[in-house]
Amino acid sequence: MFNKLRSKMVEQSCSTKELAQVLGISQSTLSRRFNGKHTFTIIEVGKCKERLALTDTEVSEIFFNVKVS
């Protein structure tokens, strides 16, 4: 589900440890987010967008499962 987010992390040289720190959560909590057991909060989505330089389209596709043409 979050493969595109992981790809952006690699592209932006952002480790899971760093992203967890940016979000203010533990790595295990971030792992649960990636596995779909917990959802990202809107504040976390904004922080991901900023750190990973995500476009609005990417945010929609990654976090809200909306395909934008």
N, C-alpha and C positions, 0 to 999 in steps of 0.2 A: 504494500500500500504506500509506503514512504520511500520507495526506491529512488524516485526523483529527488527527494530531499537528501538522501544519502549521496547521490551523484553531485548535487550542488555543494555538499559539505566537502567532498573530495576536490571539486573544482576550485573552491575557495580556501583550501588548505585548513579546514576546520575539523578538529577531532571531536569525537563524542564527548570527551572530557571537557573541551573548551565550550562546546555548545551547551552542555549541562550547566557550566558555570555562568555563561551568558544568561541562561534562562532562570538561574537561581534554584536549580533542582539537582538531585543526585543523578549519577549516571544510571543507576538502576531504575529510577523513575523515568528517565529519558528512554531507556530500553522498553519500558512498559508502554510508553507513548508510541514508539516505533512498532510495537507488536499489536497495537490497537486495543490494549487492555485499559488504557486511559486516554482521554482526548487532550489535545493541546488547548490551553486557554487562549482567549483572544489576545491577551498581553504577550503570551509566549509566541504566538503567531507573528505579532508585530516585531518582536525581538529577533525571531528567525529571519524575517523579511529583511531587517536592517543588517544583521551580521552576514547573511549569505547573499545579499544584493538580489533578492528575489523580485521579479516583476509581479504586478497585480495578477496577471494571467497565471503565473507559476503558483502564487499563493492560492488562487481559486482551485487549480488542478490538484495541488498537493494536499491542502487542508480541508477543502470543501467538496472534493470529488466532482468538480464542475469542469467539463471540457469546454474550453473557449476556442472558437474557430478563428 
